[in-house]
């Protein structure tokens, strides 16, 4: 490798003695060293140190391109670290990384947990709701937290989720002379004076949280009744075939329930909705499910011209408002291989979908469901409005 201008160095609580000779050489040669106050103190860099701006930004590093610069990060810089933020802006020959053992590795080795069987989360600035789908009996989770107050907040959140018996292992300043490991149960959490950096390992001892299969109960979402109901939503998600990292356009999103379930399956979504109250429900659902990094709301009426300004999707869903002009615009705009799924309940939409199915093929499905309901002193089947679903790959 040529001589890169940027070195990203993992620095743990053991300070300089934990660095390799190559990493130490890069640190000594740096004109400017970026890091958190704790890292700069551990590395003893003096006037060369520059603390990260608040809010965090890599722009000050990029402004020094070509100079000798070091970034200090905890453990593995490319695992919930600053390295993952800066590297996408660089060419391969501009940087080199020197990872130390990650906090996840240090925590797992403290507890004797197989890391391959453990889910790892960086919750420095992310909501605890990201854990909701992992609160199942005998699951092992390791969470990086923002500060010393966060473990108590996490305990309270676990109790509220029905995971009160969760075993919590609070690990402070791992890998250094001041490291400390303490234990508590979520419903009896009484640890004080917790020192950052802090990680909490969770052993879930009871089933709580939400299921990971599609088709969450309707009352899981904030909605005004305009929601793709649970059974139809399950069939719709199956037709959309979500994949990790794939992007969905959810046109006429209503409550955003389709986008939420797509994101819970690992994708990203743009939910488009015109009505302000429904936009408020979508915003609430984004926050409630912890999907701020995966799901975006676009407010206002969806005109075909607005779609040109959005990143191209892997799949498109129309749950309401399908019309000839919109469908035609999608076929002109979308790249080959995009999956399109449209649900309709009106006769007009059914005719529209039947016509496009005749022209473009795909699958046309009529879904008729009924649920048991009181009928006098007995029970009978109460049919729901039939839904026609057209799905096609362009």
Protein Blocks (a to p, Z undefined) as FASTA:
>chain_A
ZZdfbdcddddfklmmlpcfklmmmmmmpmbdcddfklmmmnonmjmpccddddddfklm
mmmgoiacddddehjfkgopaklmmmmmpcfklpccdddddfklmmmmmnopafklpccd
dfklpcfklmmmmmcghiacddddfblmlmmmmmmmmmmnopampccdddehehiakbcc
ddddfklgcbehiacddddddddfbdehjdfbehiafklpccehiacdfklmmmmmmmno
paehiacddehklnommmmmmmmnopacddddfblklmmmmmmmmmmnopmmmpccdedj
ddfklmmmpccdfbdcdfehpafklmmmmmmmpcghiacddddfbfklmmmmmmmmmmng
pjdddddddddddehjbccdddddddddddddZZ
